[in-house]
């Protein structure tokens, strides 16, 4: 008896069509060449402790090529193979195991529902796959990522060498990311639709968190509100949320989320949703009291101006690095105007003295991973932006609480503003625009709590 997993009706409308996965596989096989084989394994299940597993999340590359949701599977792409180029090894249907763990896809549905040419039980892979590899010149794979799969792959090579007469063993292992990750960098219409939905859920979560955050509560209470909204919409957190009150916002990757929120402090929230494996990533900083102090407002407006200027640089034909360069100049000029950096802004940029307050980069790729794959430089030069790319824009100012080089009123203030931006044919689209960020918008929202 099958035990189907629940699926939200609206999620079905967002699912990427089987034809798109087929197109991706064909494109990758064409790039690899007919004398190659491409092998991709699923992410393994990982144990939290004893017999309790972490929530399962599929390997991003495996998901990109198949949409297959289960562990214990290997995808083999065999360009030019007469008996089917796309072969999946996966778990068999098993009524007793399904009683405990829920329904498995099985080999029949792997073909019928996921567009595989053929499918075999994963328990038979050692007997079947070596013969499929024989005669191929190259193996594209993620060698070095999962030791267990690496050992299995080397075992198949040994088995080929032991064949009667000596099997023809591939002479090269080639890093799969060189080909596959460039494909993933360009988002299709279906992917962008999913990313908009992910962004909408994250935006709703951020607004809900703003509405309930106030002095006297704990950071983890705000985190719980973020997670409540995401889970109620069928999403999960794309990463552990950062909920950093006051001086905690000066810790770039703060994750304790246990402190009490204090009146007069800013609260920095960095959180994103993941929907069908596609991520969003949003940061906002706002005053717990509902009103910015003079110093908070001055720094906030510098960061906001820098972010708006950087977003304007997210255009087809512009360099990936331009947004960061623009943000650096705006922030440096603003800090110099406030007297927090001494001297000429241009010299401060050249000398890098701004890095004490702005140590991070402004952007990263976004997609199936929060820090998504794709080269930032091509032939030693910053990559040019093209339609379909999605990146974050997240400048910030962080003044350490123990920085005695600035007046006390400025110390311990951390501000980051982050949005997700898709490159379009004629400009850009801010996917996360539904979260207020203008100072007056934030103060109006907080006044209504």
N, C-alpha and C positions, 0 to 999 in steps of 0.2 A: 504493500500500500504506500503510495507516495505521500510525502509530507511537504507540501509546497511552502515556500517562503513568501511572506506578505510583500505585496508591491503596491505602491500608491498609484492611483489611476493617472495622476498628472505626470508621474515619472515616465510612464509608458510613452507619452507624447514627446519626451525629451530624449529618449533612448536613441543612440546613434544606430542607423540602419546597418544591417548585415552587409549591404553592398559597399558601404564605406570601408568597413574592415577588409573586405575583399580587395578593394582598390589599393589600400595601404600595403597589403601583402604583395600584390602584384608589382607595385612600384618598388618595393624593397628588393624583391627577387630580380627585377630588371637591373637594379643597381649592383647587386651581388654578382650576377653572371651565371650562366648555365653550368659552369664547372664548380660551383660552390654549393654549400649547404648552410642554412641559417638555423641555429638552435637557440630557443629561448625557453627558460624554465620559469615556472611560477615562483612567487615568493613563498617561502616555507611558513608553516604555522610556527609561532614562537610562544613558548610557555612563559607565563608570568611567574608562576610558582606551582610546585606540586603538580596537580592535574588541571590547573586553571590556565587557559590560553589567553593571550592578548586578542582583542578583536582583530579579525583577519582583514588585511588590506592587500589587494592584488599588486604584484609588481607592475609598475607603470608601463614599461615596454611591452610586457605580455598583454596587458589590458589594451594598449594602443593597437596591437596587431590582431586581437581576437575578441575582446569584450567578454572573454570567458572568466567567470567569477571565482572559481574554486582553486584550492591548492593542489599539490600532488599531480601536476601536469607538465608536459613538455610539448612545445610547438616546434615542428620540423618543417621548414620551407625548402623544397627540393626542386629548384627551377628545371623545367624540361622533363620531369619524370612522367612517363607515359601513364602510370597507374594512379596519378594524382599528385599534384605538387604540394598540397597543404595537408599535413598529417598531424593529428593531435593524439597524444597519449594521455589518458585521463583515468579517473577512478571508474570502476564498473558500478552499476546499480547494485545495491546490497540492502535488502529489506531489514536485516537485523541492525546494520550500522545506521541506516536511515532512521530507524526508530529512535536512536539516541542523538543523531546529529542533524536530522533534516534531510530533505531530498537531495540526491546527487543528479548531476546532468546526465552522466553516462555517455557511452560511445554513440548510441543511436541519435540522441538529441544533439550531440556535438556536431554531427553531420547535418541533421535536419534544421536545427535552430541557429547554429553558429557558422555555417557555411564551409565546414571542413570537407575536403575531398574524401578523407578517410579518417577513421579513429580506431585506436586499439587500447586495450587495457594497459594502464601504467605498469602493472606487474609484469607485462610481457616485453617491456622496452629493451631489456638487455639482449633478448633473443632476436628482436626485429630491427631495431634502429641501426646497429652496426652494418647490416647489409645494405641499408639505404645510403649510408655514408660512403661505402666503398666506391672508389673510383673518382670521388670528388677531389678537386685540387685544394680547396680552402674550406675552413669551417669558420663562419662568423658567429661569435658568441660573446658572452660577458665573462670571459675567463678571469678568475680572481675575485669575483663578487661573492659567490657562495661555495665554500670549501667542499660541501657534500656533492654538489653538482660537478665541480671540477674533478673530483675523484671518479665520479661516474663516467665523465667524458673520457678521461685517460684510460679507464677500464675498457671502454668501447674501442679505443685505438689499439690497445693490447690485443683485444679479441680479433681485430682485423688482421693484425700481423701473424696471428696463430692459425689463420685459415689455411686449409690445404692448398699448397702452391704459393701461399703468401698473398694476403689481400693488398689491394692498392690503397695505402693510407694517405689521407690528406697531408700535405707537406706544410701547411700554414694554419695557425690559429690567428684570426684577425679580429680586432676589437669591433664589436657590433655598433657601438655608439657612434663611430665615425660616420656611418651611413644613416642609422635610424634616428639619431637625435636631431639631425638636420631636418628630417621630415616632420618631427614633432614640433619644431619651432614655428611652423606655419599652421595656424588653426583654420579648420574648415568652418563652413556656416553652421554645421551641427555642433561642432565644438564650441563656437562662440555663443550659440544659443544656450548650451549648458553652463558656460561661464557666466553669462548674464543671470541665469537662474541662481547659480551659486552666489553671485554678488548680491542679488536681491535678498537672499536669505541672510547673508552676513550683515547687510545693511539694516534689515529689520532687527537683528540681534543687537547691533550696536545702539540703535535708537532705544530699544527696550532697556538696555543696560544703563544708558544715560538717564532714563526716566526714573530708575530705581536707585541709582548711586547717590549716596549722601553721607555726610560726616557721621561717624559713629558705627557705620556698617563695616564689614570686613571685605577685603579684596576678593576672597573666595565666594562671597555672596553675589558679587557682580559677575564673577566667572560662571556661577551656577545659572544666572539669568541668560547669559550668552548661550550656554549649552542647552538650556531649556528650549529656547526659540529654535536653535538649529535642529535639535532632535525632533521637535514638533513639526518640522517641515521636511522630515525625511533625510536630513543631512547630518553630517558629523563635523566635528572641528577639524580643520585642515592641519592644525598644529596646536600644541598646548597654548591656550590664550595667555597673553601677557596682560595682567591687570595691576598696574603699578601706580600707587598713590604717592604723592610728594617726592621725596628724594629717591624712592625706588625707581622712578622714571629715568634716572640717570644711569641705571644699569641696563645696557643695551638689550640683553637677553634675560631679563628678570623673569623668574618663573615660580617663585615661592608662593605668591598670591595668598598670604596669610595675615598681612598687616591690617591694622585698623585704619580707616580713612579719616583724615583729620580736616577740620574746618580750615578753610583758607588755602588748602593744597590744590594742585592740579591732579587730575587722574588721567593717566595714559592707558588706553586700551588698544592692544594690537591683537586682532583676532580675525579669522577667516573661516568660511564654511567649505566643506568638500561635498560635492554632489556628483554621484556616479563617477567618482575618482577625480573630478575637476575642481580645482581650488580657487578660492578668492582670498584676498589679503588686505585688510583695512586697518589703519591706525587713526585714532582721534585722541586729542588732548582737550580737556575741558575743566572748568573750575567747579569743585564740589559745592562751593557756596552759591553758585549760580552767577557770580560776577567775577571777572578777571581783576586782579590787582593791577596797578600801573605797570610794574615790572613784567608780570605775566603777559599782559596785553601787548607790551612792546616787543617782547620776544616772539609771541605767537604771531603777530602780524609780519615779522620778518620771515618766519618759516612759511606762512601762508603765501606771501608774495613770491618766495623762492619756489614753492611748489607750483603755483600757477604759471610762473615763467618757465619752469622745467616742463610742465605738461604741454605748453605751447610748442616746445621743441620736439615733441613726439609726433613726427611727420614722416611720411615716406620720403626716402632720399636723404634724411638727416642721419648723422652718426649716432650710434647708441650712447656714446660718451657725452654728447652735447648737453643733454638734460642735466647731467651731473655738473658739468662745467658751469652752466648757467646758474644752477642752485648754489654752487660754491661762491660765485661772485656776488650774488644777491645777499647771501648770509654773511659773507665777510664784510661787505659794505655796511650792512645793518649793524653788525657788532662793532665795527669801527666808529660808526656814527654815535653809538651808545657809550663809547669809550671803553668797552670791554676788551677790545683789541687795540693796541696802540700802533700808530703809524699809518702809512698809506695803504688802502685796501689792495691795490695791485701788488705791492710788495708783500703784503700778508699772504696773498694767494700763492705767489712764487715761493715764499719761504715755508708755506704750509702751516703757519701759526694758527690758522682757523681750525686745524684738525683737533685741537684740544677741546673744542666745543662741537665740532661736526666731524666725528671720526669715521663715519660709515660712508658707503657709496649710496647713491640716490636711487638706483634701480636694480631690479633683477628680473629675469624672465619668469613668466607665470603660466601654468597650464595643468598638466597632470600632477606635477610636483609644485610645491609652493616656490621653491627655488628651482625653476624648471631647467631642463636640459637645453643645450644650444651654445655654440661658441660665441663669446663676446668680441673676439678679435678674429679677423680673417687675413692671413698672410701678414700678420704683425700689426695690422691697422684695425681700429675700432669698426665693428660691423655696421653696415648701413641698414637702417630700418626699412621694412617692407610690409605691405598690407598682409594682415593675418597674424603678425607678431603681437604678443601681449606682454606688457611689462608693468611693474609697479613704479610709482614715483613717490618717494618717501624721504624728503629732506627732514632734518631735525636739528635742534640745538639742545645740548646737554651740559649743564654747568654743575660740576661736582660739588657736593655740600662742603667739602674741605678745601676748596680752591680759594686760597687766601689772596690771590692776585686780583680778585674782583670784590666790590663792596658786598657786604653781607646780604643785602636785600635780593641780590641776584642768585645767590648760591642755592643749590639743591633744586633748581628748576629744570625739568626735562620735558621737551615738547617734540612730538613727531606727528606729522600729518601724511597719510598714505592713501593713495587710490590706485585702482587697477585700470590701465589704459590700453586699449586695442588700437593698433595702427590700421587706418582705413585707406582707401584709395586717394581720398582728398584731404586727409587730416588725421583725426583721432576720435575715439569714442571713450568717454570715461564711464566705465561699467559700474562704478560704485558711487555715482553722483547723488544717490538718494540719502546719504548720510550728511547731515549739516556740518559745515566747517567754517562758515563766516562767523566772526565773533558775535555779531548781533543775532544771527540765527541760533547759535548755541545758547546764548543767554535767554532768548525767547523760549526755546524748548525747555531749558532748565527751570525757568520761572513757572512753568505750568505743572511742575511735579506735585 
